[in-house]
Amino acid sequence: ETGVTQSPTHLIKTRGQQVTLRCSSQSGHNTVSWYQQALGQGPQFIFQYYREEENGRGNFPPRFSGLQFPNYSSELNVNALELDDSALYLCASSLAGAVRNSPLHFGNGTRLTVT
Amino acid sequence: GDSVTQMEGPVTLSEEAFLTINCTYTATGYPSLFWYVQYPGEGLQLLLKATKADDKGSNKGFEATYRKETTSFHLEKGSVQVSDSAVYFCALRLSGGTSYGKLTFGQGTILTVHP
């Protein structure tokens, strides 16, 4: 069973630039969620994707956007980067079912630094 | 809104000491409750879970009981090891609807165990 993988592991960008982070979900999982974890804080929910559509969003501005592909992999895009966007970005996958939803399984994250 | 509050850290213990990390929550409805652990440089790993009141989750010697009357889910371990040193996060997920990908996390508690 392949776990959740994220790329790249580290990234440095300049304020105002755009960034794309990638995530491959765990085998058999159909839902992907993205989280932002600032240093010393708990992860904050950005949004989730199910069947290639966003169907849940946290308190993040529209410059945070995403995609989910037919193979359930996903991208997180952030436009007009700000210094406060510096954080660890975590991807999590799960299996959404009619009866029971599986726990979330997380990748190791992408460390984004905005200078 | 929904929230999770963890005891302030960091927590420093000697090997074989007893561990308690307090967690209380506020939520609408009946959430599922989770403990995740994060080792340095890694993503989050599910440690244990409970889906309804009075359920006890357990794994690797850790235990937590879902207490609806006190809205708590305290993490305990009878004898900690140096390898347990990590950051521990309490989290909740609401049931039903499209909440399967959204976890609400506490701020995390840093645990350091000395030999």
Boltz contact constraints between the chains, C-beta under 6 A:
constraints:
  - contact:
      token1: [A, 31]
      token2: [B, 101]
      max_distance: 6.0
  - contact:
      token1: [A, 33]
      token2: [B, 101]
      max_distance: 6.0
  - contact:
      token1: [A, 42]
      token2: [B, 89]
      max_distance: 6.0
  - contact:
      token1: [A, 42]
      token2: [B, 105]
      max_distance: 6.0
  - contact:
      token1: [A, 42]
      token2: [B, 106]
      max_distance: 6.0
  - contact:
      token1: [A, 42]
      token2: [B, 107]
      max_distance: 6.0
  - contact:
      token1: [A, 42]
      token2: [B, 108]
      max_distance: 6.0
  - contact:
      token1: [A, 43]
      token2: [B, 105]
      max_distance: 6.0
  - contact:
      token1: [A, 45]
      token2: [B, 102]
      max_distance: 6.0
  - contact:
      token1: [A, 48]
      token2: [B, 101]
      max_distance: 6.0
  - contact:
      token1: [A, 55]
      token2: [B, 98]
      max_distance: 6.0
  - contact:
      token1: [A, 56]
      token2: [B, 98]
      max_distance: 6.0
  - contact:
      token1: [A, 56]
      token2: [B, 102]
      max_distance: 6.0
  - contact:
      token1: [A, 90]
      token2: [B, 43]
      max_distance: 6.0
  - contact:
      token1: [A, 94]
      token2: [B, 100]
      max_distance: 6.0
  - contact:
      token1: [A, 96]
      token2: [B, 100]
      max_distance: 6.0
  - contact:
      token1: [A, 101]
      token2: [B, 100]
      max_distance: 6.0
  - contact:
      token1: [A, 103]
      token2: [B, 46]
      max_distance: 6.0
  - contact:
      token1: [A, 103]
      token2: [B, 49]
      max_distance: 6.0
  - contact:
      token1: [A, 106]
      token2: [B, 43]
      max_distance: 6.0
  - contact:
      token1: [A, 106]
      token2: [B, 44]
      max_distance: 6.0
  - contact:
      token1: [A, 107]
      token2: [B, 43]
      max_distance: 6.0
  - contact:
      token1: [A, 108]
      token2: [B, 42]
      max_distance: 6.0
  - contact:
      token1: [A, 108]
      token2: [B, 43]
      max_distance: 6.0
  - contact:
      token1: [A, 109]
      token2: [B, 43]
      max_distance: 6.0
